[in-house]
Amino acid sequence: MKRFLPVFLVLGLACTQPMAQQILHQHLVTSISAMRMDSIRKARHVPRRLAPVRYGIDVYEIEYRTTWWDGAPVMASGYYMVPQNCKKAVPMMAYNHGTRLQRARSFKIGGEETICAFFAADGYAVVIPDYLGLGTGDRKPIYMHAATEASATVDMLLACKSINPALGIAENGQLFLTGYSQGGHASMATHRYLQLHPVSGLTVTASAPMSGAYDMVGVQGEVIEKAYTHPGYLPFLLLSYQEVYHLVPDSGAFFKEPYNETLLPFFDGNHKLNELSAVMPSIPGAVLNEQLLLAYKTDPENVLRKALEENSLLDWAPERPMLLCYCKADEQVLYRNAIVARDSMEARGSTVVHSRMAGRRFAHGPCALYTTIYAKMWFDSFRNGSTKGKSGPAWNRFLVSLSKAAYKKPKPPKK
């Protein structure tokens, strides 16, 4: 296990050398008028108070230089959404997206892009990193790896700040960090990194990690031997950590037959996570080499356990406000990740960590909408002058409560 300390030191050195001046390419992907944004809001039956549309938005694709896990320079990509013709100084916000296995992506208003678009339409400049190895970036993805999630986000923030003058974007000095699912992990990793390794121009105003796996060994580790809706997360995680930590002699050694042959072809960058999950048993650990699984469960010094511990995010005390958003019925990222993270941070002396249960009945998918609404109301309170963060206007919270009360759980598809 001696390799973990050198890896940590290499990552720390790599991440403290921002490469933002090496923006490689930018181009306008699309522009969406305020009228069009408002029609999208109406079509989704979202009250204007919860998603005000003050501006149209411009969406840029950015390619920029960042670092691989070992400090080598690589190219990464992402989208940058900015309000059109905005005369006011605006806050910067980094939004980290959820798990994506397929490399290619194209911009559309749907899912998390919609979330980001409404932030931009209300006057936020929104940075959306693809992470390493996704989008048009170099190499292959490294999933749930805290150091490179943070470095890719920090370097893209700096890259976008460098082009703000040319885009006519004036900054008000505020920086918000948020993201959902893997993005919750990535936004917390970025907040931690910026606290431990301050970067000029990137002082966190507040963060709102949403439904992230912050306790990789304890809480989230429970799903390995239980029926799980997306078992494909596990091989994605193992093959990513193999790249960084070289846990086994070859990638196939993670899996027992026939999975040592059938799973690896899904990691060519052309497959989606649900395709991978569809060829797996519902219990993720059922694909693993039995000896590897036993060692993970019984040996405190097991290399996989140590890698997961290194990428958990419980070992720090935030100094800038943080709101942990979650849903009680989340079947993919267990809600206790947020509770354990909050308690751990408070035990280390933090007094600025808050938690918000966005709903008791929401599964992982619908939870994203409600956690985002609470995160935005919290960010808006800082934009309106709060220094500690507020839960949002009473009328807005009432509208959210009405929406939650009216929510009907989707019926499972007929077999």
ROKOL-615780 format. One record per residue (C-alpha): residue in one letter; x, y, z. Coordinates in nm, 2 decimals. Example, Ala and Ser with C-alpha at 12.3 -4.5 7.8 and 13.67 -1.06 7.14 Angstrom:
residues 2
+---+--------+--------+--------+
| r |      x |      y |      z |
+---+--------+--------+--------+
| a |   1.23 |  -0.45 |   0.78 |
| s |   1.37 |  -0.11 |   0.71 |
+---+--------+--------+--------+
This chain:
residues 415
+---+--------+--------+--------+
| r |      x |      y |      z |
+---+--------+--------+--------+
| m |   0.00 |   0.00 |   0.00 |
| k |   0.30 |   0.23 |  -0.01 |
| r |   0.20 |   0.35 |  -0.35 |
| f |  -0.10 |   0.55 |  -0.22 |
| l |   0.11 |   0.82 |  -0.05 |
| p |   0.33 |   0.89 |  -0.36 |
| v |   0.02 |   0.90 |  -0.58 |
| f |  -0.15 |   1.15 |  -0.35 |
| l |   0.16 |   1.37 |  -0.35 |
| v |   0.19 |   1.36 |  -0.73 |
| l |  -0.18 |   1.45 |  -0.76 |
| g |  -0.13 |   1.74 |  -0.52 |
| l |   0.16 |   1.87 |  -0.71 |
| a |  -0.01 |   1.83 |  -1.05 |
| c |  -0.33 |   2.00 |  -0.93 |
| t |  -0.15 |   2.30 |  -0.78 |
| q |  -0.02 |   2.40 |  -1.12 |
| p |  -0.32 |   2.55 |  -1.30 |
| m |  -0.30 |   2.53 |  -1.68 |
| a |  -0.59 |   2.77 |  -1.75 |
| q |  -0.38 |   2.99 |  -1.99 |
| q |  -0.37 |   2.69 |  -2.22 |
| i |  -0.73 |   2.71 |  -2.35 |
| l |  -0.71 |   2.53 |  -2.68 |
| h |  -1.04 |   2.59 |  -2.86 |
| q |  -1.38 |   2.75 |  -2.82 |
| h |  -1.68 |   2.78 |  -3.04 |
| l |  -2.04 |   2.88 |  -3.01 |
| v |  -2.26 |   2.57 |  -3.02 |
| t |  -2.60 |   2.74 |  -3.00 |
| s |  -2.79 |   3.04 |  -2.88 |
| i |  -3.13 |   3.02 |  -2.71 |
| s |  -3.35 |   3.33 |  -2.68 |
| a |  -3.52 |   3.43 |  -2.36 |
| m |  -3.85 |   3.37 |  -2.53 |
| r |  -3.75 |   3.01 |  -2.62 |
| m |  -3.62 |   2.95 |  -2.26 |
| d |  -3.95 |   3.07 |  -2.12 |
| s |  -4.14 |   2.84 |  -2.35 |
| i |  -3.93 |   2.55 |  -2.22 |
| r |  -4.01 |   2.65 |  -1.87 |
| k |  -4.38 |   2.66 |  -1.94 |
| a |  -4.37 |   2.33 |  -2.12 |
| r |  -4.22 |   2.17 |  -1.81 |
| h |  -4.48 |   2.34 |  -1.58 |
| v |  -4.21 |   2.51 |  -1.37 |
| p |  -4.34 |   2.83 |  -1.20 |
| r |  -4.16 |   3.15 |  -1.31 |
| r |  -4.06 |   3.22 |  -0.95 |
| l |  -3.86 |   2.90 |  -0.93 |
| a |  -3.69 |   2.94 |  -1.28 |
| p |  -3.69 |   3.31 |  -1.38 |
| v |  -3.58 |   3.37 |  -1.73 |
| r |  -3.41 |   3.71 |  -1.74 |
| y |  -3.18 |   3.64 |  -2.04 |
| g |  -3.13 |   3.43 |  -2.34 |
| i |  -2.82 |   3.21 |  -2.33 |
| d |  -2.52 |   3.14 |  -2.54 |
| v |  -2.36 |   2.79 |  -2.52 |
| y |  -2.00 |   2.74 |  -2.60 |
| e |  -1.79 |   2.43 |  -2.63 |
| i |  -1.45 |   2.47 |  -2.46 |
| e |  -1.14 |   2.26 |  -2.51 |
| y |  -0.87 |   2.33 |  -2.26 |
| r |  -0.55 |   2.19 |  -2.11 |
| t |  -0.55 |   2.01 |  -1.78 |
| t |  -0.36 |   1.73 |  -1.62 |
| w |  -0.38 |   1.35 |  -1.62 |
| w |  -0.37 |   1.17 |  -1.28 |
| d |   0.01 |   1.16 |  -1.30 |
| g |   0.05 |   1.52 |  -1.38 |
| a |   0.09 |   1.48 |  -1.76 |
| p |  -0.08 |   1.75 |  -1.97 |
| v |  -0.40 |   1.64 |  -2.14 |
| m |  -0.69 |   1.81 |  -2.32 |
| a |  -1.04 |   1.81 |  -2.16 |
| s |  -1.36 |   1.96 |  -2.28 |
| g |  -1.69 |   2.09 |  -2.16 |
| y |  -1.98 |   2.34 |  -2.22 |
| y |  -1.99 |   2.70 |  -2.10 |
| m |  -2.33 |   2.87 |  -2.08 |
| v |  -2.35 |   3.24 |  -2.04 |
| p |  -2.64 |   3.49 |  -2.03 |
| q |  -2.68 |   3.70 |  -2.34 |
| n |  -2.64 |   4.08 |  -2.33 |
| c |  -2.61 |   4.09 |  -1.96 |
| k |  -2.51 |   4.43 |  -1.83 |
| k |  -2.47 |   4.32 |  -1.47 |
| a |  -2.17 |   4.15 |  -1.32 |
| v |  -2.26 |   3.78 |  -1.27 |
| p |  -2.14 |   3.49 |  -1.05 |
| m |  -1.95 |   3.20 |  -1.19 |
| m |  -2.09 |   2.85 |  -1.12 |
| a |  -1.94 |   2.51 |  -1.19 |
| y |  -2.19 |   2.23 |  -1.25 |
| n |  -2.06 |   1.87 |  -1.24 |
| h |  -2.28 |   1.62 |  -1.42 |
| g |  -2.37 |   1.27 |  -1.33 |
| t |  -2.22 |   0.94 |  -1.44 |
| r |  -2.16 |   0.91 |  -1.81 |
| l |  -1.98 |   0.61 |  -1.97 |
| q |  -2.03 |   0.70 |  -2.34 |
| r |  -1.77 |   0.94 |  -2.46 |
| a |  -1.97 |   1.13 |  -2.73 |
| r |  -2.23 |   1.39 |  -2.64 |
| s |  -2.42 |   1.65 |  -2.82 |
| f |  -2.59 |   1.96 |  -2.68 |
| k |  -2.96 |   1.95 |  -2.62 |
| i |  -3.20 |   2.10 |  -2.38 |
| g |  -3.28 |   1.80 |  -2.16 |
| g |  -3.17 |   1.65 |  -1.83 |
| e |  -2.88 |   1.83 |  -1.67 |
| e |  -2.83 |   2.06 |  -1.96 |
| t |  -3.18 |   2.21 |  -1.87 |
| i |  -3.07 |   2.27 |  -1.51 |
| c |  -2.76 |   2.46 |  -1.63 |
| a |  -2.95 |   2.65 |  -1.89 |
| f |  -3.20 |   2.79 |  -1.64 |
| f |  -2.91 |   2.90 |  -1.41 |
| a |  -2.76 |   3.08 |  -1.71 |
| a |  -3.09 |   3.23 |  -1.80 |
| d |  -3.11 |   3.38 |  -1.45 |
| g |  -2.77 |   3.54 |  -1.48 |
| y |  -2.51 |   3.28 |  -1.38 |
| a |  -2.21 |   3.20 |  -1.60 |
| v |  -2.22 |   2.82 |  -1.59 |
| v |  -1.91 |   2.60 |  -1.64 |
| i |  -1.99 |   2.23 |  -1.72 |
| p |  -1.68 |   2.01 |  -1.74 |
| d |  -1.70 |   1.68 |  -1.92 |
| y |  -1.43 |   1.53 |  -1.68 |
| l |  -1.12 |   1.35 |  -1.82 |
| g |  -1.17 |   1.12 |  -2.11 |
| l |  -1.52 |   1.23 |  -2.20 |
| g |  -1.66 |   1.47 |  -2.46 |
| t |  -1.37 |   1.56 |  -2.70 |
| g |  -1.10 |   1.51 |  -2.43 |
| d |  -0.79 |   1.29 |  -2.45 |
| r |  -0.75 |   0.94 |  -2.32 |
| k |  -1.03 |   0.75 |  -2.13 |
| p |  -1.26 |   0.83 |  -1.84 |
| i |  -1.14 |   0.81 |  -1.48 |
| y |  -1.46 |   0.77 |  -1.28 |
| m |  -1.51 |   0.89 |  -0.92 |
| h |  -1.15 |   1.00 |  -0.88 |
| a |  -1.16 |   1.30 |  -0.66 |
| a |  -0.83 |   1.46 |  -0.76 |
| t |  -0.89 |   1.47 |  -1.13 |
| e |  -1.26 |   1.56 |  -1.09 |
| a |  -1.13 |   1.87 |  -0.90 |
| s |  -0.84 |   1.95 |  -1.14 |
| a |  -1.06 |   1.93 |  -1.45 |
| t |  -1.31 |   2.16 |  -1.29 |
| v |  -1.06 |   2.41 |  -1.16 |
| d |  -0.88 |   2.43 |  -1.49 |
| m |  -1.20 |   2.47 |  -1.68 |
| l |  -1.31 |   2.75 |  -1.45 |
| l |  -0.99 |   2.93 |  -1.51 |
| a |  -1.01 |   2.87 |  -1.88 |
| c |  -1.36 |   3.02 |  -1.89 |
| k |  -1.26 |   3.32 |  -1.68 |
| s |  -0.98 |   3.39 |  -1.93 |
| i |  -1.23 |   3.43 |  -2.21 |
| n |  -1.50 |   3.62 |  -2.01 |
| p |  -1.38 |   3.96 |  -2.12 |
| a |  -1.40 |   3.86 |  -2.49 |
| l |  -1.75 |   3.72 |  -2.43 |
| g |  -1.86 |   4.04 |  -2.26 |
| i |  -1.91 |   3.87 |  -1.92 |
| a |  -1.83 |   4.07 |  -1.62 |
| e |  -1.78 |   3.87 |  -1.30 |
| n |  -1.91 |   3.98 |  -0.96 |
| g |  -1.64 |   3.78 |  -0.77 |
| q |  -1.88 |   3.50 |  -0.65 |
| l |  -1.81 |   3.13 |  -0.72 |
| f |  -2.07 |   2.85 |  -0.66 |
| l |  -2.01 |   2.48 |  -0.70 |
| t |  -2.28 |   2.22 |  -0.74 |
| g |  -2.35 |   1.89 |  -0.92 |
| y |  -2.56 |   1.58 |  -0.90 |
| s |  -2.47 |   1.21 |  -0.84 |
| q |  -2.11 |   1.18 |  -0.96 |
| g |  -2.13 |   1.55 |  -0.99 |
| g |  -2.21 |   1.58 |  -0.62 |
| h |  -1.88 |   1.39 |  -0.55 |
| a |  -1.70 |   1.61 |  -0.80 |
| s |  -1.83 |   1.94 |  -0.67 |
| m |  -1.74 |   1.85 |  -0.31 |
| a |  -1.39 |   1.73 |  -0.43 |
| t |  -1.35 |   2.07 |  -0.60 |
| h |  -1.45 |   2.26 |  -0.29 |
| r |  -1.21 |   2.06 |  -0.08 |
| y |  -0.93 |   2.12 |  -0.33 |
| l |  -0.98 |   2.49 |  -0.35 |
| q |  -0.97 |   2.51 |   0.03 |
| l |  -0.65 |   2.31 |   0.06 |
| h |  -0.48 |   2.46 |  -0.25 |
| p |  -0.61 |   2.81 |  -0.29 |
| v |  -0.62 |   2.94 |  -0.65 |
| s |  -0.62 |   3.31 |  -0.73 |
| g |  -0.96 |   3.42 |  -0.85 |
| l |  -1.14 |   3.11 |  -0.73 |
| t |  -1.26 |   3.17 |  -0.38 |
| v |  -1.57 |   2.95 |  -0.31 |
| t |  -1.87 |   3.15 |  -0.21 |
| a |  -2.08 |   2.84 |  -0.14 |
| s |  -2.12 |   2.49 |  -0.26 |
| a |  -2.42 |   2.25 |  -0.28 |
| p |  -2.32 |   1.89 |  -0.36 |
| m |  -2.63 |   1.69 |  -0.45 |
| s |  -2.68 |   1.32 |  -0.39 |
| g |  -2.31 |   1.23 |  -0.41 |
| a |  -2.13 |   0.92 |  -0.29 |
| y |  -1.90 |   1.08 |  -0.03 |
| d |  -1.85 |   0.78 |   0.18 |
| m |  -1.72 |   0.53 |  -0.07 |
| v |  -1.63 |   0.25 |   0.16 |
| g |  -1.89 |   0.28 |   0.44 |
| v |  -2.23 |   0.39 |   0.32 |
| q |  -2.20 |   0.34 |  -0.06 |
| g |  -2.00 |   0.03 |  -0.02 |
| e |  -2.31 |  -0.14 |   0.11 |
| v |  -2.46 |  -0.18 |  -0.24 |
| i |  -2.19 |  -0.42 |  -0.36 |
| e |  -2.37 |  -0.73 |  -0.24 |
| k |  -2.73 |  -0.61 |  -0.27 |
| a |  -2.97 |  -0.59 |  -0.56 |
| y |  -2.90 |  -0.26 |  -0.73 |
| t |  -3.06 |  -0.07 |  -1.02 |
| h |  -2.73 |   0.02 |  -1.20 |
| p |  -2.47 |  -0.25 |  -1.13 |
| g |  -2.26 |  -0.11 |  -1.42 |
| y |  -2.12 |   0.16 |  -1.18 |
| l |  -1.90 |  -0.11 |  -1.02 |
| p |  -1.69 |  -0.22 |  -1.32 |
| f |  -1.66 |   0.14 |  -1.44 |
| l |  -1.52 |   0.23 |  -1.10 |
| l |  -1.28 |  -0.07 |  -1.09 |
| l |  -1.14 |  -0.01 |  -1.44 |
| s |  -1.10 |   0.36 |  -1.36 |
| y |  -0.90 |   0.29 |  -1.04 |
| q |  -0.70 |   0.03 |  -1.23 |
| e |  -0.57 |   0.31 |  -1.44 |
| v |  -0.45 |   0.51 |  -1.14 |
| y |  -0.36 |   0.25 |  -0.88 |
| h |  -0.29 |  -0.07 |  -1.08 |
| l |  -0.48 |  -0.28 |  -0.84 |
| v |  -0.46 |  -0.61 |  -1.03 |
| p |  -0.22 |  -0.76 |  -1.29 |
| d |  -0.47 |  -0.70 |  -1.57 |
| s |  -0.82 |  -0.56 |  -1.59 |
| g |  -0.98 |  -0.90 |  -1.65 |
| a |  -0.86 |  -1.02 |  -1.31 |
| f |  -1.13 |  -0.82 |  -1.14 |
| f |  -1.40 |  -1.04 |  -1.27 |
| k |  -1.49 |  -1.41 |  -1.27 |
| e |  -1.59 |  -1.59 |  -1.58 |
| p |  -1.76 |  -1.51 |  -1.81 |
| y |  -1.76 |  -1.14 |  -1.70 |
| n |  -1.38 |  -1.12 |  -1.74 |
| e |  -1.45 |  -1.13 |  -2.12 |
| t |  -1.80 |  -1.00 |  -2.16 |
| l |  -1.78 |  -0.67 |  -1.97 |
| l |  -1.45 |  -0.52 |  -2.11 |
| p |  -1.59 |  -0.45 |  -2.46 |
| f |  -1.84 |  -0.20 |  -2.31 |
| f |  -1.55 |   0.04 |  -2.22 |
| d |  -1.47 |   0.14 |  -2.58 |
| g |  -1.63 |   0.48 |  -2.53 |
| n |  -1.93 |   0.39 |  -2.75 |
| h |  -2.16 |   0.23 |  -2.49 |
| k |  -2.40 |   0.38 |  -2.24 |
| l |  -2.41 |   0.28 |  -1.87 |
| n |  -2.75 |   0.12 |  -1.90 |
| e |  -2.62 |  -0.11 |  -2.18 |
| l |  -2.35 |  -0.23 |  -1.94 |
| s |  -2.59 |  -0.27 |  -1.65 |
| a |  -2.82 |  -0.48 |  -1.87 |
| v |  -2.57 |  -0.75 |  -1.92 |
| m |  -2.49 |  -0.78 |  -1.55 |
| p |  -2.66 |  -0.95 |  -1.26 |
| s |  -2.86 |  -0.72 |  -1.03 |
| i |  -2.61 |  -0.77 |  -0.75 |
| p |  -2.29 |  -0.59 |  -0.86 |
| g |  -2.05 |  -0.80 |  -0.66 |
| a |  -2.17 |  -1.12 |  -0.84 |
| v |  -1.94 |  -1.04 |  -1.13 |
| l |  -1.63 |  -1.01 |  -0.91 |
| n |  -1.34 |  -1.26 |  -0.86 |
| e |  -1.43 |  -1.43 |  -0.53 |
| q |  -1.09 |  -1.39 |  -0.39 |
| l |  -1.08 |  -1.02 |  -0.47 |
| l |  -1.42 |  -0.97 |  -0.30 |
| l |  -1.32 |  -1.16 |   0.01 |
| a |  -1.00 |  -0.96 |   0.04 |
| y |  -1.19 |  -0.64 |   0.01 |
| k |  -1.43 |  -0.74 |   0.28 |
| t |  -1.18 |  -0.88 |   0.53 |
| d |  -0.85 |  -0.70 |   0.49 |
| p |  -0.83 |  -0.34 |   0.61 |
| e |  -0.52 |  -0.29 |   0.40 |
| n |  -0.68 |  -0.42 |   0.08 |
| v |  -0.56 |  -0.21 |  -0.22 |
| l |  -0.92 |  -0.15 |  -0.35 |
| r |  -1.04 |  -0.05 |   0.00 |
| k |  -0.75 |   0.20 |   0.03 |
| a |  -0.83 |   0.34 |  -0.31 |
| l |  -1.19 |   0.40 |  -0.21 |
| e |  -1.08 |   0.55 |   0.12 |
| e |  -0.85 |   0.79 |  -0.07 |
| n |  -1.15 |   0.91 |  -0.29 |
| s |  -1.40 |   0.94 |   0.00 |
| l |  -1.45 |   1.30 |   0.10 |
| l |  -1.50 |   1.28 |   0.48 |
| d |  -1.16 |   1.39 |   0.60 |
| w |  -1.19 |   1.77 |   0.60 |
| a |  -1.38 |   2.06 |   0.76 |
| p |  -1.53 |   2.31 |   0.51 |
| e |  -1.46 |   2.68 |   0.58 |
| r |  -1.70 |   2.81 |   0.33 |
| p |  -2.08 |   2.74 |   0.34 |
| m |  -2.19 |   2.40 |   0.20 |
| l |  -2.55 |   2.26 |   0.16 |
| l |  -2.57 |   1.89 |   0.12 |
| c |  -2.89 |   1.80 |  -0.07 |
| y |  -3.04 |   1.45 |  -0.08 |
| c |  -3.35 |   1.24 |  -0.11 |
| k |  -3.45 |   0.97 |   0.14 |
| a |  -3.57 |   0.72 |  -0.12 |
| d |  -3.27 |   0.75 |  -0.35 |
| e |  -3.20 |   0.39 |  -0.46 |
| q |  -2.87 |   0.47 |  -0.64 |
| v |  -2.68 |   0.70 |  -0.40 |
| l |  -2.78 |   0.61 |  -0.05 |
| y |  -2.89 |   0.93 |   0.14 |
| r |  -2.68 |   0.85 |   0.44 |
| n |  -2.38 |   0.96 |   0.24 |
| a |  -2.49 |   1.32 |   0.31 |
| i |  -2.56 |   1.25 |   0.67 |
| v |  -2.22 |   1.08 |   0.74 |
| a |  -2.04 |   1.36 |   0.55 |
| r |  -2.21 |   1.63 |   0.75 |
| d |  -2.15 |   1.46 |   1.08 |
| s |  -1.79 |   1.39 |   0.99 |
| m |  -1.73 |   1.76 |   0.89 |
| e |  -1.89 |   1.89 |   1.20 |
| a |  -1.68 |   1.65 |   1.42 |
| r |  -1.38 |   1.81 |   1.26 |
| g |  -1.49 |   2.16 |   1.36 |
| s |  -1.69 |   2.29 |   1.06 |
| t |  -1.98 |   2.51 |   1.15 |
| v |  -2.09 |   2.60 |   0.79 |
| v |  -2.22 |   2.26 |   0.66 |
| h |  -2.60 |   2.23 |   0.63 |
| s |  -2.81 |   1.94 |   0.49 |
| r |  -3.14 |   1.95 |   0.31 |
| m |  -3.37 |   1.65 |   0.25 |
| a |  -3.54 |   1.74 |  -0.08 |
| g |  -3.80 |   1.47 |  -0.05 |
| r |  -3.88 |   1.14 |   0.12 |
| r |  -4.04 |   0.96 |  -0.19 |
| f |  -3.81 |   1.06 |  -0.47 |
| a |  -3.58 |   0.81 |  -0.64 |
| h |  -3.25 |   0.92 |  -0.79 |
| g |  -3.40 |   1.05 |  -1.11 |
| p |  -3.67 |   1.28 |  -0.99 |
| c |  -3.46 |   1.38 |  -0.69 |
| a |  -3.24 |   1.58 |  -0.92 |
| l |  -3.51 |   1.84 |  -0.99 |
| y |  -3.59 |   1.91 |  -0.63 |
| t |  -3.23 |   1.91 |  -0.50 |
| t |  -3.15 |   2.16 |  -0.77 |
| i |  -3.43 |   2.39 |  -0.68 |
| y |  -3.31 |   2.40 |  -0.32 |
| a |  -2.95 |   2.45 |  -0.43 |
| k |  -3.05 |   2.74 |  -0.65 |
| m |  -3.26 |   2.91 |  -0.38 |
| w |  -2.96 |   2.88 |  -0.15 |
| f |  -2.72 |   3.03 |  -0.41 |
| d |  -2.96 |   3.31 |  -0.49 |
| s |  -2.96 |   3.41 |  -0.12 |
| f |  -2.58 |   3.47 |  -0.14 |
| r |  -2.63 |   3.66 |  -0.46 |
| n |  -2.88 |   3.88 |  -0.28 |
| g |  -2.64 |   3.96 |   0.00 |
| s |  -2.65 |   3.67 |   0.25 |
| t |  -2.32 |   3.57 |   0.40 |
| k |  -2.43 |   3.24 |   0.55 |
| g |  -2.70 |   3.12 |   0.31 |
| k |  -3.08 |   3.11 |   0.34 |
| s |  -3.34 |   2.85 |   0.24 |
| g |  -3.52 |   3.08 |   0.00 |
| p |  -3.84 |   3.29 |  -0.01 |
| a |  -4.13 |   3.14 |   0.17 |
| w |  -4.36 |   3.16 |  -0.14 |
| n |  -4.10 |   2.97 |  -0.34 |
| r |  -4.07 |   2.70 |  -0.08 |
| f |  -4.45 |   2.68 |  -0.07 |
| l |  -4.46 |   2.62 |  -0.45 |
| v |  -4.20 |   2.35 |  -0.41 |
| s |  -4.40 |   2.18 |  -0.14 |
| l |  -4.71 |   2.18 |  -0.36 |
| s |  -4.51 |   2.02 |  -0.64 |
| k |  -4.38 |   1.75 |  -0.40 |
| a |  -4.73 |   1.68 |  -0.27 |
| a |  -4.86 |   1.64 |  -0.62 |
| y |  -4.58 |   1.41 |  -0.73 |
| k |  -4.69 |   1.06 |  -0.83 |
| k |  -4.43 |   0.79 |  -0.85 |
| p |  -4.40 |   0.65 |  -1.21 |
| k |  -4.54 |   0.30 |  -1.25 |
| p |  -4.28 |   0.04 |  -1.35 |
| p |  -4.29 |  -0.06 |  -1.71 |
| k |  -4.50 |  -0.37 |  -1.80 |
| k |  -4.29 |  -0.68 |  -1.86 |
+---+--------+--------+--------+
